[in-house]
Amino acid sequence: MQTQLTPQMRSEARAVMQACRTDFDRLCSDVTPGGGRILACLQSHAGQLTSPCAQALPRAQALRDSAGGAPK
């Protein structure tokens, strides 16, 4: 069961998407969204990420964790 995203969480998610759009297009465009696959792909390419995306990834992980999406 997933938690409903708050407006603040949605805003944070949009900021992360903006920060990582170029990296997603360059490194993970073949990844099907859902289940944390995009986040996992970006994390697997950590050494190749632009600075804004690398700085945003911890926020993305925190959002996923707080939304109940992280496997335990």
C-alpha positions as CSV (number, residue, x, y, z in Angstrom):
1,M,0.0,0.0,0.0
2,Q,1.4,3.4,-1.0
3,T,0.9,6.7,0.9
4,Q,-0.8,9.6,-0.8
5,L,1.7,12.2,-1.9
6,T,1.3,15.6,-0.2
7,P,1.5,18.8,-2.2
8,Q,5.0,19.4,-0.8
9,M,6.1,15.9,-1.9
10,R,4.7,16.5,-5.4
11,S,6.7,19.8,-5.5
12,E,9.9,18.0,-4.5
13,A,9.3,15.3,-7.0
14,R,8.9,17.9,-9.8
15,A,12.1,19.6,-8.7
16,V,14.0,16.2,-8.8
17,M,12.5,15.4,-12.3
18,Q,13.6,18.8,-13.6
19,A,17.1,18.3,-12.1
20,C,17.5,14.9,-13.7
21,R,15.6,15.2,-17.0
22,T,18.8,15.4,-19.1
23,D,20.4,12.5,-17.3
24,F,17.3,10.4,-17.6
25,D,17.1,11.1,-21.4
26,R,20.8,10.3,-21.8
27,L,21.2,7.3,-19.5
28,C,17.8,5.8,-18.7
29,S,15.4,6.6,-21.5
30,D,14.8,2.8,-22.1
31,V,13.7,2.3,-18.5
32,T,10.0,1.7,-18.0
33,P,8.7,4.0,-15.2
34,G,7.3,2.5,-12.0
35,G,8.5,0.5,-9.1
36,G,11.5,2.7,-8.5
37,R,13.2,1.7,-11.8
38,I,14.1,5.2,-12.9
39,L,15.6,6.1,-9.5
40,A,17.6,2.8,-9.6
41,C,18.8,3.5,-13.1
42,L,20.0,7.0,-12.2
43,Q,21.7,5.6,-9.0
44,S,23.5,3.0,-11.1
45,H,25.0,5.7,-13.2
46,A,25.9,7.9,-10.2
47,G,29.4,8.7,-11.6
48,Q,27.9,10.0,-14.9
49,L,25.2,12.3,-13.5
50,T,25.2,16.0,-13.8
51,S,25.8,17.9,-10.6
52,P,22.1,19.1,-10.2
53,C,20.8,15.5,-10.6
54,A,23.5,14.0,-8.3
55,Q,22.5,16.5,-5.7
56,A,18.8,15.8,-6.2
57,L,19.0,12.0,-5.9
58,P,19.1,11.9,-2.1
59,R,15.8,13.9,-2.1
60,A,14.3,11.5,-4.6
61,Q,15.2,8.5,-2.4
62,A,13.8,10.3,0.7
63,L,10.6,11.0,-1.2
64,R,10.3,7.3,-2.2
65,D,11.0,6.2,1.4
66,S,8.4,8.6,2.9
67,A,5.8,7.6,0.3
68,G,6.2,4.0,1.3
69,G,7.7,2.9,-2.0
70,A,11.0,1.6,-0.7
71,P,11.3,-2.1,-0.2
72,K,12.2,-3.2,3.3
